[in-house]
Amino acid sequence: MAACCKVSRTTRRFYRSLLLILLALAILVWIVFDQFDVPPEAVLAMVLGAVSMVGVTIIVAAVGVGLWIIVRKLTESDDSQ
């Protein structure tokens, strides 16, 4: 193994556990959709809805932080002069 690619045992365990958890979750979701005969169009709509809500949440949070920074800079007293 090259020196640039050395990873500690703890890090490898963490990534392996994370991968196994994500695979198990995907399999469980797949089984549930298959069990209840959910059409692929409905699955696609749910995935797109979830992704769009995550995107909207990120955008709203970014706008909120931007406004917070602007208000903070406008209300900041100029003690340096």
Buried (B, 14 or more C-beta within 10 A) or exposed (E): EEEEEEEEEEEEEEEEEEEEEEEEEEEEEEEEBEEEEEEEEEEEEEEEEEEEEEEEEEEEEEEEEEEEEEEEEEEEEEEEE
